[in-house]
Amino acid sequence: MAETYQLFIDGAWRASSTGETLSAVNPFNQEVWAQVPSAGGADVDAAVAAARRAYETTWRRTTGLERATLLNRLADLLEADAERMGLLETTDNGKVIRETRPQMVYAARVFRFFAGYADKIYGSVIPLDQRGMLDMALREPYGVIAAITAWNSPIALMANKVPAALAAGNCVVIKPSEHASVTTLEFCRLVEKAGFPPGVVNVVTGDARVGKALVASPGVDKVSFTGSPAVGREIAAMAGRNLRPVTLELGGKSANIVFADADIDKAVVGALAGIFGATGQTCVAGSRLMVQRPVYEQMVDRLAARAEKIVLGDPRDPATEMGTAANEPQFRRILDFIEGAKTEGARLVAGGGAARDGDLAKGFFIKPTIFADVRNDMRVAQEEIFGPVLSIIPFDEEAEAVEMGNASQYGLAAGVWTRDISRAMRMIHAMRTGVVWVNTYRVVAAQAPFGGIKDSGFGRERGEQGLLEFTTVKNVMIDFSDEARDPFAIKT
Ligand code: NAD
């Protein structure tokens, strides 16, 4: 029987004020496997009010050590529950268990990383020109954070925001994607078990209307959003009307650039991981593979041969390498892009449509697809597909790779494959992105700041930068001199 979930507000489980629910569909077999509440405006208001109350009455008064203890406890619970949480996320969005289970362990690691910061949020003491004055810049929490996430990795995306926000002393209202909400609600069971005070963490589920109501709420002090550039724009505009800061983690069309002097075996693995890992449904997908001519045909042949052998199947089976598109609209969108690339004249060398053999026909499976001889100005090379579709683009000179790599509205990540350290350094400087991987791809770490520029957004997650995003500076000046100062002169 499909489990029916409730909203988590003020430390309690509640039915939504609308009485409506959304069906959670397993993209592997299209079965409805859970019901998720569709929150109304009253629920959003209640969640924001609960977060505010918790912030004012308890959370802002906690010590860093108390917050760290709770965050570490939550990390332990999440790690101990990784198998079950991984299976739930796999059921919700079709991502393979090979990735979702380790992602839970990784999310726990991020919680521990920020727990370690909770009692080390230092301000600074600043020397001034004025004698007898002490200046301090204090780092303070904002208050109530709205954390809105996408469907591709609900727990990992949440973990990029929530532990940092909580460690810094904020309370949160989380709005997961309507396409994959279950694990974020399940996560609240762990929040309860860990013993967080009521209202510190709240979750409201539902579609865009819930996200809009949350961003528009005057009770929200900062918005942290992961999702598409189109929605990111709307959110930034809305937050602008309320004069609230935002962090935006948006899409990408990242260039993975292979020079002829690279370790080609490693580059093949990196290219595969870049586009077929997570079925290409990842913001950092290395969806434009630029290959220098001397190794171009070799790379195309090797990738095409490996792509045809990628094991598609039940995402819950550890032998499965690639799962489904996460939901039906995404499935249709990816297929549209594949047809579009064919009409644009790209050379199809692997895949090229839905996978329908046997059991696969029930799910939203797409064959790992590779187009060669793509031009960087084609739609398939410019728009984010968010699926297992690779565009391979040849180049001759380093300068051409830089120019094409940067000729994108996005600026999230870039990969560079070379054994030449000078070239690697030049490329690191030249790429207009927030992340550069050299001789590796799609590696993430709690310690390493992550985020983009241009249409990929602004602000950073993880690392110390990720913590500071959830703090604001209060400057304090103390006059400890006995001097009588002139009230009408500027106080220099
Ligand atoms: P989306 O923008 O459609 O939705 C994201 C979230 O915003 C959902 O929870 C949705 O309900 C909510 N939402 C929708 N409209 C809203 C509005 N007007 N106001 C407030 N909230 C609103 O994105 P998606 O389809 O869920 O996810 C795919 C996108 O996310 C891709 O572009 C991908 O690149 C991006 N992404 C980025 C990162 C990153 O860290 N940079 C990570 C994962 C995914």
Boltz pocket constraint, residues with backbone or C-beta under 6 A from the ligand:
constraints:
  - pocket:
      binder: B
      contacts: [[A, 148], [A, 149], [A, 150], [A, 151], [A, 152], [A, 157], [A, 175], [A, 176], [A, 177], [A, 178], [A, 206], [A, 207], [A, 208], [A, 209], [A, 210], [A, 211], [A, 212], [A, 213], [A, 215], [A, 226], [A, 227], [A, 228], [A, 229], [A, 231], [A, 232], [A, 234], [A, 235], [A, 249], [A, 250], [A, 251], [A, 252], [A, 282], [A, 283], [A, 284], [A, 384], [A, 386], [A, 412], [A, 456]]
      max_distance: 6.0
